[in-house]
Amino acid sequence: MRTANGPLIALSDLPVELPWTSDAIHIGTILDYAVQVKYITVEAVISLQCSCDEGVPSGASYPSQNYKIENWTEITNSTTNLTEDGDITFDVDNASYKWVRVVISGTGFVTSARFNSKG
């Protein structure tokens, strides 16, 4: 089984002011994944969105990978209200879509965001 773990935001860019949307993450043959986000917030809403659009998974950079990913759908039961400093982890099993991203609207800051996968 292959595993991967990495930041969704470069350390040099932290903290990131809200609103914030992560780059598209290619799921490919990944079965299970987790997203962990730490934040300092006054009032915000976080959710995961997925897409089955083709995109360019082998693109060397985010702009080329994101090419033609136009249809994003909120993942059921992923929307959560954030009302104080804290962190949240989404643990997803049996992902069948091709792309995922994190979307946070509201006010505050993201202090860390990581993606971990198995599959």
N, C-alpha and C positions, 0 to 999 in steps of 0.2 A: 504494500500500500504506500502510495506517495503522500507526503505531507508538505505543506508550505506555510510560511508565516512571514508577514511583513507589514510595514506601516502603510496607511492610506494617505498620510500627510507627512512630508519630509520634516525632520526635526527642525531644520532651519526656518521652516514656515510657521512653527507653532508659537503661540496659540493662534488659532484661526477664528476670526469674528464671524458670527452667524448673520445671515443665513449661509449655509454651506451645503454643497453637493459633491460627493466624492466622484472620482473618475469611475468610469465603467470597469467592472471587474469581470474578466472572462471566466465563466464557470467550467466550460468544456466538459471534461469527463469527471469533474469533481462531484462526489456524492453528498458529502457533508461539509458544512463550513460554519464558522462563527465570526461575528463582527463584534469588537469591543470598542466602545467610545467612552472617553472620560470628558467631562464638561464642567464649565462654570457658567451657570445660566440664571437668568431671572425668570424667563418664560419662553418655552420653545416646544416644538413638536418634532419628534424623530420618527422616521419610517424607512423601510427597505422597499426598493422598487426593482422589478425584474423586467427583462425583455427577451423575446425569442427572435429578435431581428438578427440578420446574418452578421453584420459588423465585419471586422478584419482581425481575428484573433492573433494572427501572426505579425500584425503591424508592430514596428519597432518602437513606437511611442503612442501615448494616449490619443493624440489627435487622429492618428491614422487608424487605431483600433476602433475608435468611436464613430468612424465613417459609416453613415447610413443606419445608425441605431437611433430610430425616431420614435418608437412606440414603447413607452414605459408604463408599467402597471404596478400599483401599490400591492405589495405582498399582504395577503389577508392576515389580520391580527398583528401586524408589525407596528402600527401607529401607537406611540406612547407619548404622553405629556411629560415634559421635564420642568420641574418647578423649583429646584434647588441644586446646589453643587452635587455632583455624583458621577456615576458611571452606569452603563447599561451594556448587556451582552445579548446578542441574538444568536441562538444556536439552531441551525437549520439542518434537517435531515432530508435526504432523498430529493435534492434540488434537480428539477427537470428542465429548467430554462437555461438560456445561454449566457446571460449577463445579469449582474446585480449591481446596485449602487445604494449609497446611504444618502438620505436627504434630511436636512434639519432646517426648519424655518423658525423664526422668532429672534430673540435677543440673547446674547451671551457669547461664550467662547468655547471652542473645542480645544482640549489640551492634549489629547492623544486619541488616535484611531488606528486599529490594527485589524488585519484579516488573517484567519487561520483556516486551512482546508485539509481534507483527507479524501482520498479517492484514487 
